[in-house]
Each structure stands twice: as structure tokens, then as C-alpha cells.
Amino acid sequence: MTDNEFLLQDRLQKIKQIINKYGEENFYLSFSGGKDSTVLSALVDMALPDNKIPRVYANTGIEYRLIFEFVQREREREHPWELVIIKPSVPIKQMLEKEGYPFKSKQHANTVCRFQEKGMSKWVKFYLEEGYNWSENRCPKILRYQFKDDWKGLKISDKCCLRLKEEPLKKWQEDHDRPYAIIGIMPDEGGRRASAKCMAWKTKKRFNFQPLVPVTKEWEDWFIEEYNIKICDIYKPPYNFGRTGCKGCPFALNLQEELDMLQKYFPNERKQCEIIWKPVYDEYRRLGYRLRKDRTKEKDHQYTLLELYENEMIV
């Protein structure tokens, strides 16, 4: 038995053990349509072939078109389980204007939000301090102006994912009495997910099961090829996308590369990003931070927000 096969058997055994222990009727699988959640769904089916655990997809309105179409096709295929599509209660543009826009990282956005709401605090001072071993987690000098009292610029927060994904999923859990969530988190993805260590953690009302924590991207690719797992075309040539979260997300470290790829293959979706995230993109370009200062002017049609709604490009 190879190392890859051993890890597969280990994951199947753990999935079967945990789900049987707590009862299949208590679980749902958070399904994004991305590579990780597709692999996770396939693993659950291999461990429990006739399971009826619902897959739940949160359609934020800023998902890649190919991902959304993949999810719709999966919903139409015959499965023992149901694929449910839910939406946030507030459209993204309205939510961003009210709550604030993502900027740099969740840590940075959260800290700026605290400062904008309550002023200077120990937490904010700690984030602004220099000379520590954890300096990579401190505020870069180029963004320190956002912590000055006289800065009246962009409203910033880290509540985007909370409002568009986490809260709608939590509400669905409560409405359908499915307190146990199966989540496709992998430490390989970096960011906050890089700190994911536990395969399962429980609170009084919720239980999160993360079977992919010990898995690497290399193993995932082996599993997809070995078992002919159908994944979204966006991960295949000619696109070869590496990540498919919310498109154009300002938190993305390789944002300029992502927008260039969108311009090449999905120009209308690039325009959607430019409209939704415009205040952040404008600030990034002004600073020369993550985005080029001089953006090449597009000569083709510029969609208005109304046209994007009419073309169902925004929920």
C-alpha cells in the first residue's frame, strides 16, 4: 500500500467513524463547488455510499460563473443526497456599503474596523508595534495612515465572509436542525486556514468536522486523478485556476494576477469585480499596493451595476 492509499483509507475510516458516532441526520456538508469541497464530498460518498447528508452551497453573488454552473449541474445529477443553494439576506453591494470593505487581510480589516468604531486600543497598538519576531503580522508602514484620526477614507471591515457565507449557513443549520458541519479546510491554503490543526471541534450548539486537515494539495491531485473525480473546469486547462473563492477578493495576495486572468478568460466577470470592489481597488491603485497604479483602459463596453443585475452577474 502506498502512502497515498494509506492516507485515503485513514480518511475514509475517520469520516465513517465520526459520522456514525454522531448520527448522519445531524450533519451537512458545506459545498463551495471548489476542488476541496468536491474532493470532500467524494470522500464522504466513498466512506458512506448511501449517505443522505445534504450539500449546502452559499451563493454569495461573487462566485465564478463556471463554479456556479458546476454546482447547478451537480444539483441536477442523481445523488442519494440533496444539494441546497442558499443566498445571503442582503445583496453584497448593500452589505459592503453598510458594514465596510475587505482590505489587505482579515486581521488588518478587523483591526481597522475596531479603530474606526472605538478609536485606539491595546489591540490596535499591538498591531501597529514594530520590532517583534511576529513582524509579518504587524501593519505595513504603507497602510498606517488608516489608523490616523484625520483619515476619513474607506470604511473597512472583515465581516464580508461572515455576512455572505457564515451567517446564511448557520441559519440554514438551525432551521434544518443540522448542527454538525463537514468542512473542506486544508492548511495548505495559507491565511487563517494555515493554523487549522484540529479535525473536529465542538461548541454547545455547533460541531465542525474537518477531514482534510492532514491532506496536502499533492494528495488531493492524486486522488482526483486516481478516482476520476469530476471537478469544475476552471481548474483545468486553459484556465488552471489555483483558488476559486470570491472572485476579485481584495484579501487575495495575488489579486493583480487573478484580475489579469479574469480579463483574459472572463472579461465580464472582471468588470463585475471592478464595480463591486471599486473603492478598495481605487485605494490599492493609488498606493501601488497589490494592484498596478496605471490600469490599462478597457476599450470595450463598461457594464453598469444595473446591467450586471439584469445579466444575473450579481445576486
C-alpha positions in Angstrom: 0.0 0.0 0.0 1.4 3.4 -1.0 1.4 6.4 1.3 -1.4 8.0 -0.8 -3.5 4.9 -0.5 -2.8 4.6 3.3 -3.9 8.3 3.8 -7.1 7.6 1.7 -8.0 4.6 3.9 -7.3 6.6 7.0 -9.6 9.4 5.9 -12.4 7.1 4.9 -12.2 5.3 8.2 -12.2 8.6 10.2 -15.1 10.0 8.2 -17.2 6.9 8.7 -16.3 6.8 12.4 -17.2 10.4 13.2 -20.4 10.5 11.2 -21.7 7.2 12.6 -20.8 8.3 16.1 -22.8 11.5 16.0 -25.5 10.4 13.6 -25.8 11.1 9.9 -29.0 13.0 10.4 -27.1 15.7 12.3 -24.6 16.6 9.5 -24.5 18.7 6.5 -21.5 19.3 4.1 -20.5 22.9 3.3 -20.1 22.7 -0.5 -18.5 25.6 -2.4 -18.1 23.9 -5.8 -14.4 24.3 -5.5 -11.8 21.5 -5.7 -11.5 20.9 -1.9 -15.2 20.6 -1.2 -15.7 18.4 -4.3 -13.0 16.0 -3.0 -14.5 16.1 0.4 -18.0 15.2 -1.0 -16.5 12.3 -2.9 -14.7 11.0 0.2 -17.9 11.1 2.2 -19.7 9.1 -0.6 -16.9 6.6 -0.6 -17.0 6.2 3.2 -20.8 6.1 3.3 -22.1 5.2 -0.2 -25.8 5.7 0.5 -25.5 8.7 2.8 -28.2 11.4 2.6 -26.1 14.2 4.1 -27.2 17.4 2.3 -24.6 19.5 0.5 -25.2 23.2 1.1 -23.9 25.9 -1.3 -23.9 29.6 -0.3 -24.3 31.7 -3.4 -22.8 35.0 -2.5 -23.3 36.6 -5.9 -19.5 36.9 -6.4 -18.8 33.2 -7.3 -17.1 32.4 -10.5 -19.6 31.7 -13.3 -18.0 28.3 -14.0 -18.2 27.3 -10.3 -21.9 28.3 -10.1 -22.7 26.3 -13.3 -20.8 23.3 -11.9 -22.8 23.5 -8.7 -26.0 23.6 -10.7 -25.0 20.5 -12.7 -24.2 18.7 -9.5 -27.6 19.6 -8.2 -29.3 18.1 -11.3 -27.3 14.8 -11.1 -28.8 11.8 -9.3 -27.5 11.5 -5.7 -28.9 10.0 -2.6 -28.4 13.4 -1.1 -29.8 16.9 -1.9 -27.7 19.9 -3.0 -29.2 23.0 -1.5 -28.4 26.5 -2.7 -28.9 29.4 -0.3 -28.4 33.1 -0.6 -27.5 35.9 1.9 -30.3 38.1 3.1 -28.6 41.3 1.9 -27.0 41.8 -1.6 -23.2 42.2 -1.5 -23.1 45.8 -2.6 -25.5 46.9 0.0 -23.7 44.9 2.7 -20.3 46.3 1.8 -21.6 49.9 1.9 -23.1 49.3 5.3 -20.5 47.0 7.0 -17.3 48.1 5.3 -14.9 46.7 2.7 -12.3 44.0 3.0 -8.7 45.4 2.8 -5.3 43.6 2.9 -6.2 40.7 5.2 -8.9 39.7 7.7 -6.6 40.7 10.6 -5.9 44.1 9.1 -9.5 44.7 8.2 -10.7 43.7 11.7 -8.2 46.0 13.4 -9.0 49.0 11.2 -12.7 48.3 11.9 -12.1 48.3 15.6 -10.1 51.6 15.3 -12.9 53.2 13.2 -15.5 52.2 15.7 -13.8 52.7 19.0 -10.5 54.5 18.4 -7.1 53.5 19.7 -6.9 50.4 21.9 -4.3 47.9 23.2 -5.2 45.6 20.3 -4.7 48.3 17.7 -1.4 49.5 19.4 -0.1 45.9 19.4 -0.9 45.6 15.6 1.0 48.9 15.0 4.1 48.0 17.0 7.3 47.1 15.3 10.5 45.1 16.1 8.9 41.8 17.1 9.5 38.3 15.8 6.0 38.3 14.5 6.6 41.4 12.4 4.9 39.8 9.4 1.6 40.1 11.4 2.1 43.8 12.0 0.6 46.6 10.0 2.9 47.5 7.0 4.1 51.1 7.0 2.3 51.9 3.8 -1.1 51.3 5.5 -0.5 53.0 8.8 -2.3 56.1 7.6 -5.6 54.2 8.1 -5.0 54.5 11.9 -5.0 58.3 12.0 -7.9 60.2 13.4 -8.0 62.6 10.5 -8.3 59.9 7.8 -11.9 59.9 6.6 -11.4 57.4 3.8 -12.8 54.0 3.1 -14.9 52.1 5.6 -13.2 48.8 6.3 -14.2 45.6 8.0 -13.7 41.8 7.9 -17.4 41.0 8.0 -17.8 40.1 4.3 -17.5 36.3 4.7 -19.5 36.4 7.9 -22.5 38.1 6.3 -22.4 36.4 3.0 -21.5 32.8 3.9 -21.2 32.0 7.6 -24.5 33.6 8.8 -26.6 32.1 6.0 -25.1 28.7 6.6 -25.7 29.0 10.3 -29.3 30.0 9.8 -29.8 27.0 7.5 -28.3 24.7 10.1 -30.6 26.0 12.8 -33.7 25.9 10.5 -33.0 22.3 9.5 -31.6 21.0 12.8 -28.2 20.1 11.3 -25.7 21.3 13.9 -22.7 19.3 12.6 -20.9 20.8 9.7 -18.4 18.9 7.4 -15.9 21.5 6.1 -13.2 21.2 3.5 -10.5 23.2 5.2 -6.8 22.5 4.3 -3.8 24.1 6.0 -2.1 24.2 2.6 -4.3 27.1 1.6 -2.5 29.6 3.9 -4.0 32.6 5.7 -6.1 31.7 8.7 -6.6 28.2 7.4 -2.9 27.6 7.8 -3.4 27.4 11.5 -6.1 24.6 11.2 -4.9 21.7 13.3 -7.9 20.0 14.7 -10.0 17.7 12.6 -13.0 18.3 14.8 -14.1 20.9 17.3 -17.3 21.3 19.2 -19.2 24.1 21.0 -22.5 24.0 22.8 -24.5 24.4 19.6 -22.1 23.5 16.8 -19.7 20.8 15.7 -17.2 21.3 12.8 -15.6 18.2 11.3 -12.6 19.0 9.0 -11.4 15.7 7.5 -9.0 17.3 5.0 -6.7 18.8 7.7 -4.0 16.1 7.3 -4.3 16.3 3.5 -1.9 18.1 1.1 -2.6 19.6 -2.4 -0.4 16.9 -3.9 -2.5 14.1 -2.3 -5.7 15.9 -3.4 -4.5 15.9 -7.0 -3.5 12.2 -6.8 -7.0 11.4 -5.5 -8.8 13.3 -8.3 -6.8 11.6 -11.0 -6.8 8.1 -9.5 -10.5 8.1 -8.9 -11.6 10.3 -11.8 -13.3 12.8 -9.6 -15.3 15.4 -11.7 -14.2 18.9 -10.7 -15.0 22.3 -12.1 -13.4 23.1 -15.5 -11.9 26.3 -14.0 -9.2 24.2 -12.5 -8.3 22.6 -15.9 -6.6 24.0 -19.0 -6.7 26.6 -20.3 -7.7 28.3 -17.1 -5.7 26.3 -14.4 -7.0 28.5 -11.6 -5.4 27.7 -8.3 -8.1 29.2 -6.0 -11.7 30.0 -6.5 -13.1 31.8 -3.5 -15.0 35.0 -4.0 -13.7 36.4 -7.3 -11.6 39.6 -7.1 -11.5 39.4 -3.3 -9.3 42.2 -2.0 -7.8 39.8 0.5 -6.1 37.8 -2.3 -2.3 38.2 -2.2 -2.1 37.6 -6.0 -5.0 39.9 -6.8 -3.4 41.5 -9.8 -2.7 38.1 -11.3 -6.2 37.0 -10.7 -7.7 40.1 -12.4 -5.4 39.6 -15.3 -6.6 36.0 -15.7 -10.2 37.2 -15.5 -9.5 39.8 -18.1 -8.1 37.1 -20.4 -10.8 34.5 -20.0 -13.8 36.1 -18.3 -13.8 39.8 -19.1 -17.4 40.4 -18.0 -16.6 38.9 -14.6 -13.6 41.2 -14.4 -16.0 44.1 -14.9 -18.2 42.8 -12.1 -15.2 42.8 -9.8 -14.2 46.3 -10.7 -17.7 47.6 -9.8 -18.2 45.6 -6.6 -14.7 46.2 -5.1 -14.2 49.7 -6.7 -13.4 51.7 -3.5 -10.8 49.1 -2.5 -9.3 48.8 -5.9 -9.0 52.6 -6.2 -7.1 52.8 -3.0 -4.9 49.8 -3.9 -4.0 51.5 -7.2 -3.4 54.9 -5.6 -0.9 53.2 -3.3 0.5 50.8 -5.8 -0.3 48.1 -3.3 -1.3 44.7 -4.8 -2.6 46.4 -8.0 -0.7 48.3 -10.6 -1.0 52.0 -10.4 -1.6 52.5 -14.1 -4.5 50.3 -15.1 -4.8 49.7 -18.8 -8.0 51.4 -20.0 -10.5 48.9 -21.4 -12.0 50.0 -24.7 -14.9 47.5 -24.7 -18.3 48.0 -23.1 -18.2 49.0 -19.4 -21.1 47.4 -17.5 -23.1 49.4 -15.1 -24.3 47.9 -11.8 -27.9 47.8 -13.2 -26.7 45.8 -16.2 -24.8 43.3 -14.1 -28.0 42.7 -12.1 -30.0 42.3 -15.3 -27.5 39.8 -16.6 -27.7 37.9 -13.3 -24.0 38.5 -12.7 -24.8 39.9 -9.2 -27.2 38.3 -6.7 
